[in-house]
């Protein structure tokens, strides 16, 4: 398993959850799912530094080559529907000059790559691409694999600087740097994803559009947190399921029957991780995240403990939907055991943070900081 906080994956942590004990058991018996998962985890550990370097260098090329960065900023602001995530024209030149130093840019890239979604997803996309290659009897094309996986990881990573700019909850000294980087990150993702063909790029654009809807709603809900409805919160989760679901589908180059199964499985699994992430963030901040399922349930039941209990139930519901999608995989699908093991790690992630929350015993802090 991979993630920002390595304590989640320690042996003692795994022993502390039901799903973690199952993971340890599969490891002891070297199950097929464990072996496949370990193979892609090792590939991630070997190749992730190469990816980060490639990402930095290609981003640097784009930044240096842009003769009209102000226009680039304005177009990006129009596309995402917000002027809050772009720079004022007077800010652009000094920040562009600073980021044209490869060491400075590499530092910023590594900061935004330090994300659970990125670190947990990188091995998964490579596995799905390989499974699709095998199922459709494609000729192995390492460059296409690299472009499609890189492109979607970079697209997912774009949510990190955008979230940090909107939430203002970390990396406060680097937010203006992120504003300059964002349009180039998106262009780089598009250029790579386009290598998969017109349909693959079209699927990405549709998913990215849906994710922006979710992101916009997420921002809007921050302004009036006590009035959040279940329907609105579910809609805001498009920021997870759309971009991850589309990426899943595109690992099969948007071909059926794998495309839809990957889309549902990855989309629902990401929503489950989203619940766990909200619990993790609430522990870090000693305040219930706004907006989030813990906030919605805490306010609607007038009970913070109940709010987090119901959030765990929702996380399990999302994961059950992801597991149901596996029933639609073709017979003898090569990576079924990998996906079953993957969903076990997703389950452990949420269980771990829920148990940590109970151990932290910060209920009075969480209750006192609820929006009135």
N, C-alpha and C positions, 0 to 999 in steps of 0.2 A: 504494500500500500504506500501511497505517496500523498503528501499534503504539507501545509505550512508548519503545522505543529507535530513534530515527530513523536511526542508523547502519546498521541492518539494510537499509534501503531506499535507501541512497545508491548512486550509479552505480558507484562502485568496489566496493561490496559485491555488487551485482548481477553485476558482471563476474567476481566470484570464485566463482560457482557455475554449474553447468550450467543449472539452471532459471532463474537470474537472467539469463543470456545470452539465453535464449528470451524472457524478459519484455522485455528491451531490444529484441530484434529485432521483437517484436510492436508495441512502442512506435514504433519507426522506421517501420514499414509501416502504422501506425494500423489494426491489425486490428480486427475487430468486437468481439472480446472485450476488447481494450484500451480501445476507445472506450466500451463499456458500463461497464467497471470504473471508468474515469476519471470518467464521469458521476456514478456513485454515490459515489465518493471525494470529488468536489467538493461534492456535496450534504451528505455527512457533515461536511466541514470548515466549511460554511456553517451547518448546522443543529445541530451538536453542542452549541455553546454555548447555544442556545435550549433544547435538551433538558435540559442540566445545570441551567439556571435553573428550568425547569418542574419538574424532579425535586425540586430544593431547596424550592421554594415549596409544592408539594403535600405533601411530607414534613413541612414546618413546620406546615401546617394540621393534619395528623394528630396530631403531637406535642402541639400546643397544645390540641387538642380532647379529648384523652384525660384523663378525670377519674380513671381508676384504672390508672395505668401499671404498678403492681405486679402487678395481675391480668394485664395484657398480657404482661409479662415471663414470668410463670409459665406462661401458656398456650403461649407460644412455646417455652419450654424443654421442655414436655411434647410438643409437636408434633415437634420435631426430636430429641427423646430425649436431651437433655443439659442439665445444670444449669451446665456450665462456660462456656456462651456467654450467660448472662444475669446481670443485676446482683443483688446482695443488696439487700434493700428499703431499707436505710439509705443506699445509694449513689444511689438513683434521683432524688430531688428536686434535689440540687445539679447533677447532670448534665443533667437535663431543663431546668432553669433556664438552664444554659449554652447548650444547643443551641436554645433558643428565640430566640437571637440569630441572625438570618438570615445574617450574615457568617461566624459560627462554623460553622453548619450547612453553608453552601455550601463552606467549606474542606474539611470532612469528606467531603462528596459528591464533590468534585473529586478527593480522594485515592483514593477507592475506584473512581472511574471511570477512574483512570490504570492501566488493565489491558489487556493484550494481547487478551484474549478479548472485552472490550467494544469496544475500538477497531477490532479486525479484523472484528467481527460486525455492527456498526451498518449499514455500507453493504450488507452481504449480505442482511440481512432486508428492507430496502427493495426491493432488486432482486427477491427471491423473491416478495414481496407483489405487486409490479407484474407479474411474469411470470404469477402465478396469476390476477390480475385480467384480464389479456389472454386467457389460455387459456379461462377460464370465462365470458368476455364479461360480467363484472360491471360495474355502474355504478361509476365512480370515486368513492371516498368518502375524501377526504383525512383526515377525522377518525378514521375506523375504522383506516386505515393507521397513523396516528400512535399510536392507542391500542394496537393489536396489537404494533407494533414497540417502542414505549416499554415496554409491559408485559413483554415477553420480555427486553429489554435489562436492565431493572431486576431481573427475576428472576435473570438470569445474574450481574448485578452483586452480588447478595446473597452469592454464593459468595466474593467478595473479602474483605469484613469477617469472614465466618465462618472462612475459611482463616487470615486473619491472627491472629484470636483463638486458634485452635487451634495454629498453627505458632509464633506469637510470634517471627516472623523479620523483621518490619518494622512501622512505625507503633506502636511500643510505648506511646507517650504518648497514643494515641487509642483504644486497645482498649476501654476502658469506654464511650466515646462510641458506638462501633460496637455494643456490646451493647444500648444503649438504642435505637439506630436500627433494628436488624434486624427486629423485628416489624412496624414501620411500612413498611419497604421491601417486605416480603412482602405486606402488605395492599394497598399501592398497586399492586403488580404484578398481584395477583388482580383488583382492581377494574377495571383496564384490560383485562386479557385476557378478562374476562367479557363485554366489549362484543362479542366475536366470536361469542357464543352458547354454549349449554349444552355442546355437544360439544367446542368449543375449550377451554373451562374444564376439562372432564373430562380431556382429553388432557394439559393442563398439570399437573393435580393428580397424574395417574399418573406423569408424567415427574419431577415434583418429589419424589414418594415414592421412586422409584427412585434419584434423585440423592442423597437422604438416606441410603439404604442404602449407596451408594458412599462417601459422606462419612464415615459411621460406621465402615465397614471401613478406610478410609484412616487414620482416627484410631487404630483398634485395632492396625493393622499397625505403627504407630510404636513401640508398646510392646515388640515382640519382632521387630525387623527381620531378624535372621538366620534366622528360621523362615518367612519369607514364601514362599508358593507361587505358581506362575504363575496358577493358577485364582483365587486370592484377589486378586492384583494386577489381573487382567483384570476381576474383579467390581468392584473399587474404581474402575475407570475409568468406571463408571456416572455418577460425579460430572461427567464431561465429556459422554459420549454421550447420556445420558438427557435432560438439560436442553437441550442443543443440538439433539438429534434431534427432541424435542417441539416446540421453537421452529420448526424447519424445517417440520415438518408443519403447524403452526398458521399459517404464512405462507400456506398454501393453504387456510386455514380448515378444516383436517383433512378435505379432500376428495380422493378418488382420481381419477385415478391419480397426481397430483402429490404428495399427502400423504406416501405411503410413500417415494417417491424422494427427496424433500427430507429426510425423516427419516433415511434411511440415509446419504445424501450428507453432511449436516451432522454427524451423529453420528460417522461415521468420520473426516471431516476434522478434527473437534475432537480426536479421539484422537491423530491424527497431530501436531497442534499441541501436544497435551499432552506428547508425547515431546520435541519441540523445547524446550518450556518447562522440562522437567526438566534438559535439558542446559544451558540458559541459567542456571538457578538454581544448578546445580552449579559453574559457572564463577564466579558471583557470590560464592558461599559458600566456594569452594575446598574443598568437601566434597560427596560424592555425596548427593543428596537422599534423604530417608527419608519414606515409601516411594517407590520409583520403579522404572522398568524398568532404568535404569543400575545401581541397587543390586542388584536381583534377579540380573541377568546377571553383574555383577562378582563377586558372592558365589558364584554357581553355577559360574562358570568359574575362579574364583580369579585373575582377571585384569581389572583396571580398564579397560585399553584395549579388550579384547575386549567388556567389558560395554557400553561406549558404541557400539562397532561394531554389536553386536546390537540395541541400542536404535534405531539408525538403520534397520536392516533392518525392525524392527517398525513404525517410523514410515512407511516405504515401503509396508509391507503394508496398514496402515490406509488410506493414501491410494489404493492400488490398488483397495481395496474401494469407496471413495468414487467413484472414476472409473468403476468397473463399473456403479454405480447410474445413471450418466448414460445408459447404453445403453438404459435402460427409459423414458427420456423420450419423450413423443409426438413424432411427426415434425413438423418445422417449429416446434419449441418456440423461443420468441422469445429466451430467455436462455441457451441452451446454451453459446454461445461465452463468455459471462460466467462461467459455472461452470467451464469448462475453464481459463480464465485465473485464476480464483480458486484452483483447486487447484495451479496453477503457483506462485502466491505462497506457498501453504502449504508446498509442497515446498522453495522457496527458504529459508523461515524455518528449517526444521530443518537444511538443508544449511549455512546460514550459521553457526549456532551450533556445529555439529559441526566445521566448519573452524576457527572461533575457538578451540574447545577444543584442537585439535591445535596451534594456534599458541601458545596460552598455556603449553603444556608444564607442566601442574601435576599430572602423573601421580603423583609421589611424595606430594604433599599429599593427593590423592584416596585413594591407597592407605593412607596412614597413618591417615586418619580413618574408614576403614570400620569399622562396628560389629563387635566381636569376638564 
